[in-house]
Amino acid sequence: MGGVRITAEGLGLEGPRGWAFRGVDLDAEPGSLLAIEGPSGSGRTSLLLALTGRMRTTEGTATVGTARLPKQAAAVRRTGALAHVAGVTDLDPALTVDEHLRERALLQRRFGVSVRELLRPRAERAAAAALRTDTALEAAGLDRAALPKGGRTAVRDLERIEELRLSVALALVGRPALLGVDDTDLKLSEAERDAVWDLLRAIAASGTTVLAVCAEAPEGITAVSTRTPGDRTPDTEGPATEVSTPGPDEKEKADALAPTGRA
């Protein structure tokens, strides 16, 4: 599936404790990589969820492909997938890598295939599912053979970057046109952060539009910022578009979900 274009003009979301984000303008071409940057608590996760159809905004307009937000959020959710979003895509630490992949394949088989696909012989469908999983793992850069116990490695035994790669792989099983990834740099070393951005660039280059939340986007990555003007220091100036936000607290995601409901 090819990527989708994302546009927004004056997009904002207000919760009971104030604005999660406000005044967001952006234009991302299909197959582009767009960073949503800002400090924790600045509304960056809420913006990610809004642009992927999981939160209902309260002002402004946005389109994802041909779907307009917030009225056509269901259509946006059908074309997109999320990875590494706390409270939304949490992995079960007791389950193994293979168990997560099998569960995702079953969900894809139940909800993500066409009637024509369901009419194919069972062996063909199983082979197609296995190929889809292997392709997603390769795209996410996760080598099961390199894990301590291979596919039987439990999530709790994964390194942080391996857990992120697994979450991305699970999202890619459905071949989304839009991929949203949260906390791409949380508790990662500089080398690991570089590896994650290389991964996201490669996914975007394959045609998927990618939204990636981070504290600060690397040089050369187009970004939209949820920082307040006072948050930005001279050495962090870059290609980001400033977004004016009146300083919500660190629980902006919960605040926004309270009045809107999780889509």
Summary of the structure (lengths in Angstrom):
residues: 263
radius of gyration: 18.3
end to end distance: 23.0
largest distance: 60.7
contacts: 878
relative contact order: 0.24
helix: 40%
strand: 21%
